[in-house]
Amino acid sequence: MNRLRLREVLKRVLAEGTNEHDDNVYQVSKCSPQCAYRCSQTQYKKPCLFFCNKRCNACLCVPSGLYGNKGECPCYSNRKTKRGGPKCP
């Protein structure tokens, strides 16, 4: 992620202030361990980790748990495939 994009994301997160899911907002460095946990039970680990880390780097958020809870991170849950299905794990 280029620095300009990261700067924009950080400004947006800081401008939004606090919300009820502050415990799910991470620094980019915390994306990898959170995504590793989220993808730990899937049989498709490599694509799960790839897309989870990609969304976390963009949104600075990973939903809690192993599956679902996407409402905690709207930026995360708004991504769709070409067929309209969920893109992120």
Legacy VTK file of the C-alpha trace (Angstrom):
# vtk DataFile Version 3.0
C-alpha trace
ASCII
DATASET POLYDATA
POINTS 89 float
0.000 0.000 0.000
1.498 3.295 -0.953
2.029 5.949 1.695
-0.531 8.343 0.249
-3.291 5.719 0.425
-2.279 4.718 3.953
-2.288 8.356 5.014
-5.814 8.787 3.591
-7.062 5.713 5.437
-5.526 6.839 8.702
-7.053 10.316 8.352
-10.463 8.778 7.701
-10.207 6.480 10.720
-9.100 9.314 12.984
-11.798 11.638 11.637
-14.524 9.095 12.383
-13.617 9.202 16.055
-14.404 6.396 18.410
-17.111 3.840 17.899
-18.469 0.779 19.634
-15.944 -1.478 17.879
-12.704 0.281 18.810
-11.265 -3.035 19.974
-11.434 -4.264 16.340
-9.478 -1.366 14.855
-5.841 -2.315 14.387
-2.585 -0.885 13.276
-1.427 -2.406 9.998
1.239 -4.392 11.887
-1.508 -6.242 13.776
-3.302 -7.404 10.614
-1.277 -10.559 10.092
-1.908 -12.206 13.502
-5.598 -11.258 13.470
-6.033 -12.645 9.957
-4.118 -15.795 10.903
-6.662 -16.409 13.673
-9.651 -15.558 11.460
-8.443 -17.948 8.729
-7.237 -20.715 11.062
-10.244 -23.019 10.566
-10.693 -22.759 6.794
-9.447 -25.281 4.276
-8.559 -22.371 1.948
-5.910 -20.739 4.138
-3.796 -19.086 1.443
-6.608 -17.143 -0.305
-8.259 -16.394 3.037
-5.053 -14.888 4.429
-4.393 -12.956 1.219
-7.816 -11.294 1.114
-8.057 -10.812 4.876
-4.699 -9.020 4.999
-5.571 -6.982 1.914
-8.821 -5.750 3.494
-7.204 -5.215 6.885
-4.489 -3.059 5.331
-7.168 -0.968 3.632
-9.694 -0.854 6.484
-7.443 -1.267 9.538
-10.043 -3.645 10.882
-10.651 -7.406 11.103
-14.034 -8.704 12.295
-13.917 -10.767 15.479
-14.239 -14.522 15.391
-13.537 -17.123 12.741
-16.482 -16.311 10.480
-19.177 -13.680 10.086
-19.368 -10.543 12.253
-18.612 -8.487 9.134
-20.894 -5.714 10.360
-18.121 -4.742 12.772
-16.025 -3.526 9.831
-18.223 -1.956 7.125
-15.270 -1.309 4.803
-14.431 -5.010 5.106
-17.927 -6.304 4.426
-18.751 -4.037 1.468
-16.426 -5.889 -0.925
-18.230 -8.169 -3.384
-17.164 -10.620 -6.107
-18.214 -10.240 -9.750
-21.175 -12.494 -8.953
-22.237 -10.380 -5.972
-21.020 -12.751 -3.248
-18.825 -11.765 -0.312
-15.200 -11.245 -1.294
-13.588 -11.152 2.116
-13.443 -14.062 4.571
LINES 1 90
89 0 1 2 3 4 5 6 7 8 9 10 11 12 13 14 15 16 17 18 19 20 21 22 23 24 25 26 27 28 29 30 31 32 33 34 35 36 37 38 39 40 41 42 43 44 45 46 47 48 49 50 51 52 53 54 55 56 57 58 59 60 61 62 63 64 65 66 67 68 69 70 71 72 73 74 75 76 77 78 79 80 81 82 83 84 85 86 87 88
